[in-house]
């Protein structure tokens, strides 16, 4: 788990910018061999999102599979992937929120994905 908040210093994402301005962070976690799963299996992604929100209060996560989108640029995506050493079949999952909540959300996500793999 890494803090990648600095990558979003000039982001076009209003959501991420607002979270950072309120003192929040953007944390990321590389999941090896999981590229395409969250965008390809909407039912699983929705169930995971619901679980994360119920257990942590965090309303969402973003995977690099979805990017660029949501005001997050191609350059920001590339910086994230480079920083995590992403290979072809890897994905980085991002959570933006208050740090304690973001950390807990990524733990819930990692645990759930490890059971699915």
Protein Blocks (a to p, Z undefined) as FASTA:
>chain_A
ZZfklmmmmccbfklmmmmmnopacdddddehighklmmmmmlmmmmmmmmmmmnopabd
cdfklpgeehiafklmmmmmmmnopafkbccddddddfklmmmmmmmmmmmmmmmZZ
